[in-house]
């Protein structure tokens, strides 16, 4: 009898020439790769990491799901292109909730995107003290253009998937 599957996560990679999905299940033991698939795409569907032909991408995603037999519809999508900025920054110490609210007012100097056109996220990497005994944070800041992210969200939605 096989171990009971507790949870499954779907990782989706959309590259210039293909879409790939990996299903990882977690039971009582270690995470295990339970399904993997790839579908080639025509040229021009993705250009410079951005959606150029949403209709063709939707069709490729549907083909990938049919080919793999994956039932799950909630995916984790990694996006890496010139419109995603990832930077470590140092800020005065504050609680995570406060940092979440203050971030929009403190990061404009660190990113080349107007704040109103960006989606921001962060993770606290470390807390440290300066030589002057000032409590500080090193924060990994991620900013991406809203319109670029929105184009991926719309394609996923059209393919019956959610982030």
PAKOLSE-723021 format. One record per atom (N, C-alpha, C, O): z, y, x; residue in three letters; atom name. Coordinates in pm, whole numbers, plus 50000, padded with zeros to 5 digits. Example, Ala and Ser with C-alpha at 12.3 -4.5 7.8 and 13.67 -1.06 7.14 Angstrom:
# PAKOLSE-723021
50780_49431_51319_ALA_N .
50780_49550_51230_ALA_CA .
50780_49670_51320_ALA_C .
50846_49668_51424_ALA_O .
50708_49775_51285_SER_N .
50714_49894_51367_SER_CA .
50787_50003_51290_SER_C .
50804_50114_51341_SER_O .
This chain:
# PAKOLSE-723021
50000_49882_50085_UNK_N .
50000_50000_50000_UNK_CA .
50000_50124_50089_UNK_C .
50078_50132_50184_UNK_O .
49915_50219_50059_UNK_N .
49905_50339_50143_UNK_CA .
50017_50436_50108_UNK_C .
50067_50435_49996_UNK_O .
50058_50520_50207_UNK_N .
50164_50618_50180_UNK_CA .
50119_50718_50075_UNK_C .
50002_50754_50067_UNK_O .
50214_50763_49996_UNK_N .
50185_50860_49891_UNK_CA .
50148_50995_49954_UNK_C .
50218_51045_50042_UNK_O .
50038_51053_49906_UNK_N .
49995_51183_49954_UNK_CA .
50078_51290_49885_UNK_C .
50086_51293_49762_UNK_O .
50138_51378_49963_UNK_N .
50223_51482_49907_UNK_CA .
50143_51610_49883_UNK_C .
50157_51672_49778_UNK_O .
50061_51649_49978_UNK_N .
49987_51773_49964_UNK_CA .
49855_51761_50041_UNK_C .
49845_51690_50140_UNK_O .
49756_51834_49991_UNK_N .
49627_51839_50060_UNK_CA .
49589_51985_50078_UNK_C .
49606_52067_49987_UNK_O .
49538_52017_50195_UNK_N .
49489_52151_50223_UNK_CA .
49342_52141_50263_UNK_C .
49301_52047_50331_UNK_O .
49264_52239_50219_UNK_N .
49122_52242_50250_UNK_CA .
49091_52362_50338_UNK_C .
49114_52476_50300_UNK_O .
49039_52335_50456_UNK_N .
48995_52441_50546_UNK_CA .
48845_52453_50537_UNK_C .
48773_52353_50546_UNK_O .
48796_52575_50518_UNK_N .
48653_52600_50503_UNK_CA .
48604_52689_50616_UNK_C .
48663_52793_50645_UNK_O .
48495_52646_50678_UNK_N .
48432_52725_50785_UNK_CA .
48288_52754_50744_UNK_C .
48209_52663_50720_UNK_O .
48257_52883_50736_UNK_N .
48121_52925_50703_UNK_CA .
48064_52990_50829_UNK_C .
48107_53098_50870_UNK_O .
47967_52923_50889_UNK_N .
47908_52977_51012_UNK_CA .
47762_53016_50984_UNK_C .
47716_53007_50871_UNK_O .
47692_53056_51085_UNK_N .
47555_53105_51070_UNK_CA .
47461_53001_51012_UNK_C .
47375_53034_50930_UNK_O .
47477_52876_51053_UNK_N .
47382_52772_51012_UNK_CA .
47440_52661_50925_UNK_C .
47367_52572_50882_UNK_O .
47571_52665_50899_UNK_N .
47630_52555_50824_UNK_CA .
47760_52596_50756_UNK_C .
47821_52698_50789_UNK_O .
47799_52513_50658_UNK_N .
47932_52524_50597_UNK_CA .
48001_52391_50623_UNK_C .
47941_52284_50612_UNK_O .
48129_52400_50658_UNK_N .
48206_52281_50689_UNK_CA .
48338_52285_50613_UNK_C .
48397_52392_50594_UNK_O .
48384_52167_50569_UNK_N .
48514_52159_50503_UNK_CA .
48592_52044_50566_UNK_C .
48537_51939_50599_UNK_O .
48722_52067_50582_UNK_N .
48812_51963_50631_UNK_CA .
48930_51955_50534_UNK_C .
48993_52056_50502_UNK_O .
48958_51835_50488_UNK_N .
49071_51812_50399_UNK_CA .
49180_51744_50480_UNK_C .
49158_51640_50541_UNK_O .
49298_51803_50479_UNK_N .
49413_51748_50551_UNK_CA .
49520_51716_50450_UNK_C .
49558_51800_50368_UNK_O .
49570_51592_50455_UNK_N .
49677_51553_50365_UNK_CA .
49805_51534_50445_UNK_C .
49803_51497_50563_UNK_O .
49915_51561_50379_UNK_N .
50045_51546_50443_UNK_CA .
50127_51453_50355_UNK_C .
50150_51481_50237_UNK_O .
50170_51345_50413_UNK_N .
50258_51251_50342_UNK_CA .
50394_51254_50408_UNK_C .
50445_51360_50444_UNK_O .
50451_51139_50424_UNK_N .
50583_51130_50487_UNK_CA .
50574_51148_50638_UNK_C .
50672_51187_50703_UNK_O .
50458_51120_50694_UNK_N .
50442_51130_50838_UNK_CA .
50370_51255_50880_UNK_C .
50391_51363_50825_UNK_O .
50283_51240_50978_UNK_N .
50207_51351_51032_UNK_CA .
50092_51388_50939_UNK_C .
50046_51306_50860_UNK_O .
50044_51513_50948_UNK_N .
49924_51550_50874_UNK_CA .
49807_51463_50920_UNK_C .
49797_51428_51038_UNK_O .
49719_51429_50826_UNK_N .
49605_51345_50860_UNK_CA .
49477_51402_50799_UNK_C .
49477_51450_50686_UNK_O .
49370_51395_50875_UNK_N .
49239_51436_50826_UNK_CA .
49193_51329_50728_UNK_C .
49174_51213_50766_UNK_O .
49174_51368_50601_UNK_N .
49137_51269_50500_UNK_CA .
48991_51282_50455_UNK_C .
48937_51189_50395_UNK_O .
48928_51394_50485_UNK_N .
48787_51410_50449_UNK_CA .
48729_51523_50534_UNK_C .
48798_51618_50571_UNK_O .
48602_51510_50564_UNK_N .
48534_51608_50648_UNK_CA .
48387_51609_50608_UNK_C .
48327_51503_50588_UNK_O .
48329_51727_50599_UNK_N .
48188_51733_50565_UNK_CA .
48122_51857_50620_UNK_C .
48187_51957_50650_UNK_O .
47990_51848_50634_UNK_N .
47910_51960_50683_UNK_CA .
47776_51960_50610_UNK_C .
47717_51855_50585_UNK_O .
47730_52080_50577_UNK_N .
47598_52098_50517_UNK_CA .
47529_52210_50594_UNK_C .
47586_52316_50615_UNK_O .
47407_52184_50636_UNK_N .
47327_52285_50705_UNK_CA .
47275_52387_50604_UNK_C .
47247_52354_50488_UNK_O .
47262_52511_50649_UNK_N .
47210_52618_50563_UNK_CA .
47082_52675_50622_UNK_C .
47061_52668_50743_UNK_O .
46997_52731_50537_UNK_N .
46876_52797_50588_UNK_CA .
46912_52920_50670_UNK_C .
47021_52976_50655_UNK_O .
46821_52962_50755_UNK_N .
46840_53086_50831_UNK_CA .
46855_53204_50736_UNK_C .
46791_53208_50631_UNK_O .
46939_53300_50774_UNK_N .
46951_53424_50700_UNK_CA .
47057_53425_50590_UNK_C .
47078_53529_50528_UNK_O .
47123_53313_50565_UNK_N .
47228_53311_50462_UNK_CA .
47349_53389_50512_UNK_C .
47408_53469_50439_UNK_O .
47385_53365_50637_UNK_N .
47495_53438_50703_UNK_CA .
47434_53507_50824_UNK_C .
47365_53444_50905_UNK_O .
47460_53636_50838_UNK_N .
47410_53711_50954_UNK_CA .
47525_53791_51011_UNK_C .
47592_53865_50940_UNK_O .
47548_53774_51141_UNK_N .
47657_53843_51210_UNK_CA .
47791_53819_51141_UNK_C .
47876_53908_51136_UNK_O .
47810_53698_51088_UNK_N .
47937_53662_51025_UNK_CA .
47957_53717_50886_UNK_C .
48067_53708_50832_UNK_O .
47853_53773_50826_UNK_N .
47864_53830_50691_UNK_CA .
47764_53766_50597_UNK_C .
47658_53719_50639_UNK_O .
47799_53765_50468_UNK_N .
47713_53706_50366_UNK_CA .
47588_53793_50345_UNK_C .
47599_53912_50316_UNK_O .
47470_53732_50362_UNK_N .
47343_53800_50337_UNK_CA .
47278_53746_50211_UNK_C .
47212_53820_50138_UNK_O .
47294_53616_50184_UNK_N .
47233_53553_50067_UNK_CA .
47340_53472_49995_UNK_C .
47359_53353_50021_UNK_O .
47410_53539_49904_UNK_N .
47520_53477_49832_UNK_CA .
47478_53359_49747_UNK_C .
47552_53262_49735_UNK_O .
47359_53365_49686_UNK_N .
47310_53257_49600_UNK_CA .
47291_53129_49683_UNK_C .
47334_53021_49643_UNK_O .
47227_53142_49798_UNK_N .
47206_53025_49885_UNK_CA .
47338_52970_49937_UNK_C .
47353_52849_49953_UNK_O .
47434_53058_49964_UNK_N .
47565_53013_50012_UNK_CA .
47639_52936_49902_UNK_C .
47701_52834_49929_UNK_O .
47632_52985_49779_UNK_N .
47695_52915_49666_UNK_CA .
47635_52774_49654_UNK_C .
47708_52677_49638_UNK_O .
47504_52765_49662_UNK_N .
47437_52634_49652_UNK_CA .
47481_52541_49766_UNK_C .
47502_52421_49743_UNK_O .
47495_52594_49886_UNK_N .
47539_52513_49999_UNK_CA .
47681_52464_49980_UNK_C .
47713_52350_50014_UNK_O .
47767_52549_49925_UNK_N .
47906_52509_49899_UNK_CA .
47911_52399_49792_UNK_C .
47985_52302_49807_UNK_O .
47835_52415_49687_UNK_N .
47832_52313_49582_UNK_CA .
47781_52180_49637_UNK_C .
47833_52074_49603_UNK_O .
47678_52187_49723_UNK_N .
47625_52066_49786_UNK_CA .
47731_52000_49874_UNK_C .
47744_51878_49875_UNK_O .
47806_52082_49947_UNK_N .
47911_52029_50034_UNK_CA .
48019_51957_49953_UNK_C .
48063_51849_49992_UNK_O .
48061_52015_49842_UNK_N .
48163_51951_49759_UNK_CA .
48109_51821_49699_UNK_C .
48181_51722_49691_UNK_O .
47983_51821_49657_UNK_N .
47923_51700_49601_UNK_CA .
47911_51590_49707_UNK_C .
47938_51473_49681_UNK_O .
47872_51630_49827_UNK_N .
47853_51535_49937_UNK_CA .
47985_51470_49980_UNK_C .
47990_51351_50009_UNK_O .
48092_51550_49984_UNK_N .
48221_51498_50033_UNK_CA .
48304_51433_49923_UNK_C .
48391_51351_49951_UNK_O .
48278_51470_49798_UNK_N .
48360_51418_49688_UNK_CA .
48497_51481_49680_UNK_C .
48584_51430_49609_UNK_O .
48517_51589_49750_UNK_N .
48646_51658_49747_UNK_CA .
48668_51715_49607_UNK_C .
48579_51778_49549_UNK_O .
48789_51693_49555_UNK_N .
48822_51742_49420_UNK_CA .
48890_51879_49422_UNK_C .
48876_51956_49328_UNK_O .
48962_51909_49530_UNK_N .
49035_52035_49539_UNK_CA .
48942_52155_49536_UNK_C .
48828_52147_49580_UNK_O .
48992_52265_49484_UNK_N .
48912_52387_49472_UNK_CA .
48976_52506_49544_UNK_C .
48913_52612_49553_UNK_O .
49096_52491_49593_UNK_N .
49165_52600_49662_UNK_CA .
49147_52582_49813_UNK_C .
49186_52480_49869_UNK_O .
49087_52681_49878_UNK_N .
49051_52668_50019_UNK_CA .
49119_52774_50106_UNK_C .
49160_52881_50059_UNK_O .
49130_52741_50231_UNK_N .
49174_52835_50334_UNK_CA .
49048_52869_50413_UNK_C .
48985_52782_50472_UNK_O .
49012_52997_50413_UNK_N .
48888_53041_50478_UNK_CA .
48922_53124_50600_UNK_C .
48997_53221_50592_UNK_O .
48866_53086_50712_UNK_N .
48880_53166_50833_UNK_CA .
48756_53253_50849_UNK_C .
48643_53206_50834_UNK_O .
48779_53380_50877_UNK_N .
48667_53472_50896_UNK_CA .
48681_53538_51033_UNK_C .
48785_53596_51065_UNK_O .
48575_53528_51112_UNK_N .
48575_53592_51243_UNK_CA .
48439_53659_51261_UNK_C .
48336_53593_51275_UNK_O .
48441_53791_51262_UNK_N .
48320_53866_51291_UNK_CA .
48360_54004_51342_UNK_C .
48478_54031_51363_UNK_O .
48261_54091_51362_UNK_N .
48287_54222_51419_UNK_CA .
48365_54313_51324_UNK_C .
48411_54420_51365_UNK_O .
48379_54275_51197_UNK_N .
48448_54358_51100_UNK_CA .
48590_54311_51073_UNK_C .
48653_54350_50974_UNK_O .
48640_54226_51163_UNK_N .
48780_54182_51160_UNK_CA .
48843_54225_51292_UNK_C .
48793_54194_51400_UNK_O .
48954_54296_51282_UNK_N .
49023_54345_51401_UNK_CA .
49160_54279_51408_UNK_C .
49234_54276_51309_UNK_O .
49192_54224_51524_UNK_N .
49322_54161_51546_UNK_CA .
49382_54224_51671_UNK_C .
49323_54220_51779_UNK_O .
49502_54284_51654_UNK_N .
49565_54354_51767_UNK_CA .
49716_54337_51764_UNK_C .
49778_54345_51658_UNK_O .
49775_54313_51880_UNK_N .
49922_54322_51887_UNK_CA .
49959_54470_51901_UNK_C .
49899_54542_51980_UNK_O .
50057_54514_51824_UNK_N .
50103_54653_51833_UNK_CA .
50255_54654_51841_UNK_C .
50321_54560_51795_UNK_O .
50310_54758_51900_UNK_N .
50454_54774_51908_UNK_CA .
50497_54885_51814_UNK_C .
50440_54994_51813_UNK_O .
50601_54855_51734_UNK_N .
50654_54950_51637_UNK_CA .
50805_54950_51643_UNK_C .
50865_54851_51686_UNK_O .
50869_55059_51601_UNK_N .
51015_55059_51591_UNK_CA .
51060_54950_51494_UNK_C .
50989_54918_51398_UNK_O .
51175_54893_51520_UNK_N .
51226_54785_51437_UNK_CA .
51243_54829_51292_UNK_C .
51289_54940_51264_UNK_O .
51205_54741_51200_UNK_N .
51236_54756_51058_UNK_CA .
51230_54618_50995_UNK_C .
51168_54527_51049_UNK_O .
51294_54603_50881_UNK_N .
51291_54476_50810_UNK_CA .
51148_54448_50765_UNK_C .
51069_54540_50748_UNK_O .
51116_54320_50746_UNK_N .
50979_54280_50711_UNK_CA .
50929_54348_50584_UNK_C .
50814_54391_50578_UNK_O .
51014_54359_50482_UNK_N .
50973_54424_50357_UNK_CA .
50941_54572_50380_UNK_C .
50844_54624_50326_UNK_O .
51021_54637_50460_UNK_N .
50999_54778_50493_UNK_CA .
50871_54793_50575_UNK_C .
50793_54886_50554_UNK_O .
50850_54701_50668_UNK_N .
50730_54703_50751_UNK_CA .
50605_54686_50665_UNK_C .
50504_54752_50687_UNK_O .
50614_54599_50567_UNK_N .
50502_54577_50476_UNK_CA .
50462_54708_50406_UNK_C .
50343_54736_50392_UNK_O .
50560_54786_50364_UNK_N .
50533_54914_50297_UNK_CA .
50491_55023_50395_UNK_C .
50406_55106_50362_UNK_O .
50548_55024_50514_UNK_N .
50523_55130_50611_UNK_CA .
50393_55112_50690_UNK_C .
50338_55207_50745_UNK_O .
50345_54989_50694_UNK_N .
50230_54956_50778_UNK_CA .
50110_55047_50752_UNK_C .
50048_55095_50847_UNK_O .
50076_55072_50627_UNK_N .
49960_55155_50593_UNK_CA .
49969_55295_50653_UNK_C .
49867_55359_50680_UNK_O .
50092_55343_50672_UNK_N .
50110_55479_50724_UNK_CA .
50117_55483_50876_UNK_C .
50107_55590_50936_UNK_O .
50135_55367_50938_UNK_N .
50158_55366_51083_UNK_CA .
50045_55306_51166_UNK_C .
50051_55313_51289_UNK_O .
49944_55249_51103_UNK_N .
49846_55175_51182_UNK_CA .
49710_55242_51199_UNK_C .
49626_55190_51273_UNK_O .
49686_55353_51136_UNK_N .
49553_55414_51143_UNK_CA .
49506_55437_51286_UNK_C .
49388_55423_51316_UNK_O .
49597_55471_51374_UNK_N .
49558_55493_51514_UNK_CA .
49519_55365_51586_UNK_C .
49458_55370_51694_UNK_O .
49552_55249_51530_UNK_N .
49524_55122_51596_UNK_CA .
49396_55054_51548_UNK_C .
49348_54960_51612_UNK_O .
49341_55100_51436_UNK_N .
49222_55033_51382_UNK_CA .
49110_55134_51355_UNK_C .
49136_55247_51313_UNK_O .
48986_55092_51379_UNK_N .
48872_55183_51359_UNK_CA .
48814_55177_51217_UNK_C .
48694_55194_51198_UNK_O .
48900_55151_51120_UNK_N .
48859_55143_50980_UNK_CA .
48948_55238_50901_UNK_C .
49069_55240_50923_UNK_O .
48892_55317_50813_UNK_N .
48980_55397_50726_UNK_CA .
49070_55302_50646_UNK_C .
49023_55201_50593_UNK_O .
49196_55334_50637_UNK_N .
49295_55249_50570_UNK_CA .
49249_55212_50428_UNK_C .
49268_55098_50385_UNK_O .
49191_55307_50357_UNK_N .
49149_55279_50218_UNK_CA .
49035_55178_50210_UNK_C .
49008_55124_50103_UNK_O .
48966_55152_50322_UNK_N .
48856_55056_50325_UNK_CA .
48896_54923_50388_UNK_C .
48812_54837_50412_UNK_O .
49026_54906_50415_UNK_N .
49072_54790_50490_UNK_CA .
49168_54703_50409_UNK_C .
49240_54750_50321_UNK_O .
49166_54576_50442_UNK_N .
49268_54482_50398_UNK_CA .
49352_54457_50522_UNK_C .
49300_54421_50627_UNK_O .
49482_54474_50509_UNK_N .
49573_54460_50623_UNK_CA .
49665_54341_50604_UNK_C .
49704_54308_50492_UNK_O .
49701_54278_50713_UNK_N .
49805_54176_50714_UNK_CA .
49869_54180_50851_UNK_C .
49815_54238_50945_UNK_O .
49984_54118_50863_UNK_N .
50056_54120_50990_UNK_CA .
50151_54002_50998_UNK_C .
50184_53938_50898_UNK_O .
50194_53977_51120_UNK_N .
50301_53881_51145_UNK_CA .
50383_53935_51260_UNK_C .
50329_53986_51358_UNK_O .
50514_53924_51248_UNK_N .
50602_53969_51355_UNK_CA .
50603_53862_51463_UNK_C .
50636_53746_51438_UNK_O .
50566_53902_51584_UNK_N .
50559_53809_51697_UNK_CA .
50693_53802_51768_UNK_C .
50743_53694_51800_UNK_O .
50751_53920_51794_UNK_N .
50879_53921_51863_UNK_CA .
50955_54050_51835_UNK_C .
50899_54151_51794_UNK_O .
51083_54041_51859_UNK_N .
51172_54157_51852_UNK_CA .
51227_54175_51994_UNK_C .
51263_54078_52060_UNK_O .
51234_54300_52039_UNK_N .
51283_54323_52174_UNK_CA .
51352_54458_52183_UNK_C .
51343_54540_52091_UNK_O .
51421_54480_52293_UNK_N .
51490_54607_52320_UNK_CA .
51419_54676_52435_UNK_C .
51383_54613_52534_UNK_O .
51400_54807_52422_UNK_N .
51340_54884_52530_UNK_CA .
51447_54913_52636_UNK_C .
51565_54883_52616_UNK_O .
51405_54971_52746_UNK_N .
51500_55010_52851_UNK_CA .
51600_55112_52799_UNK_C .
51712_55122_52850_UNK_O .
51561_55190_52697_UNK_N .
51650_55289_52636_UNK_CA .
51731_55232_52521_UNK_C .
51791_55306_52443_UNK_O .
51734_55097_52513_UNK_N .
51810_55027_52408_UNK_CA .
51758_55055_52267_UNK_C .
51835_55053_52170_UNK_O .
51628_55081_52255_UNK_N .
51568_55099_52123_UNK_CA .
51515_54964_52076_UNK_C .
51442_54896_52148_UNK_O .
51552_54927_51955_UNK_N .
51509_54800_51897_UNK_CA .
51364_54814_51849_UNK_C .
51331_54906_51773_UNK_O .
51276_54722_51896_UNK_N .
51133_54730_51868_UNK_CA .
51080_54595_51819_UNK_C .
51146_54492_51829_UNK_O .
50959_54602_51765_UNK_N .
50888_54482_51721_UNK_CA .
50750_54478_51785_UNK_C .
50685_54581_51801_UNK_O .
50706_54358_51820_UNK_N .
50565_54336_51850_UNK_CA .
50509_54268_51727_UNK_C .
50557_54163_51685_UNK_O .
50408_54331_51669_UNK_N .
50348_54285_51545_UNK_CA .
50202_54252_51570_UNK_C .
50130_54329_51634_UNK_O .
50158_54137_51521_UNK_N .
50016_54104_51527_UNK_CA .
49953_54160_51400_UNK_C .
49980_54112_51290_UNK_O .
49870_54260_51416_UNK_N .
49806_54330_51306_UNK_CA .
49664_54276_51287_UNK_C .
49590_54259_51384_UNK_O .
49628_54250_51162_UNK_N .
49493_54207_51129_UNK_CA .
49440_54303_51023_UNK_C .
49507_54329_50923_UNK_O .
49321_54354_51046_UNK_N .
49255_54444_50951_UNK_CA .
49111_54397_50934_UNK_C .
49044_54359_51031_UNK_O .
49065_54400_50810_UNK_N .
48927_54361_50782_UNK_CA .
48869_54454_50676_UNK_C .
48942_54506_50592_UNK_O .
48740_54474_50682_UNK_N .
48671_54558_50584_UNK_CA .
48678_54492_50447_UNK_C .
48641_54375_50432_UNK_O .
48724_54566_50346_UNK_N .
48737_54513_50210_UNK_CA .
48604_54461_50156_UNK_C .
48600_54353_50097_UNK_O .
48497_54535_50176_UNK_N .
48369_54493_50119_UNK_CA .
48320_54361_50176_UNK_C .
48261_54280_50104_UNK_O .
48344_54338_50303_UNK_N .
48302_54214_50366_UNK_CA .
48385_54098_50310_UNK_C .
48330_53993_50278_UNK_O .
48515_54116_50299_UNK_N .
48602_54012_50244_UNK_CA .
48566_53986_50099_UNK_C .
48559_53871_50055_UNK_O .
48541_54092_50024_UNK_N .
48507_54079_49883_UNK_CA .
48379_53997_49864_UNK_C .
48368_53921_49768_UNK_O .
48283_54011_49954_UNK_N .
48159_53933_49941_UNK_CA .
48187_53784_49954_UNK_C .
48126_53703_49884_UNK_O .
48278_53745_50043_UNK_N .
48315_53604_50056_UNK_CA .
48390_53557_49932_UNK_C .
48365_53447_49882_UNK_O .
48481_53640_49880_UNK_N .
48557_53603_49761_UNK_CA .
48464_53580_49643_UNK_C .
48481_53484_49568_UNK_O .
48366_53668_49625_UNK_N .
48272_53655_49514_UNK_CA .
48190_53526_49524_UNK_C .
48166_53460_49424_UNK_O .
48147_53492_49646_UNK_N .
48070_53369_49666_UNK_CA .
48159_53248_49633_UNK_C .
48115_53156_49564_UNK_O .
48281_53248_49683_UNK_N .
48370_53134_49656_UNK_CA .
48394_53119_49507_UNK_C .
48391_53008_49454_UNK_O .
48418_53230_49440_UNK_N .
48440_53227_49295_UNK_CA .
48317_53170_49223_UNK_C .
48331_53087_49133_UNK_O .
48200_53214_49263_UNK_N .
48075_53165_49201_UNK_CA .
48056_53015_49225_UNK_C .
47991_52946_49145_UNK_O .
48111_52965_49334_UNK_N .
48101_52822_49367_UNK_CA .
48215_52741_49303_UNK_C .
48224_52620_49322_UNK_O .
48303_52810_49227_UNK_N .
48414_52741_49162_UNK_CA .
48534_52719_49251_UNK_C .
48620_52635_49223_UNK_O .
48542_52795_49361_UNK_N .
48651_52782_49457_UNK_CA .
48742_52905_49453_UNK_C .
48701_53011_49407_UNK_O .
48864_52889_49501_UNK_N .
48957_53001_49512_UNK_CA .
49017_53002_49652_UNK_C .
49025_52899_49719_UNK_O .
49057_53120_49694_UNK_N .
49123_53133_49824_UNK_CA .
49270_53103_49808_UNK_C .
49345_53108_49906_UNK_O .
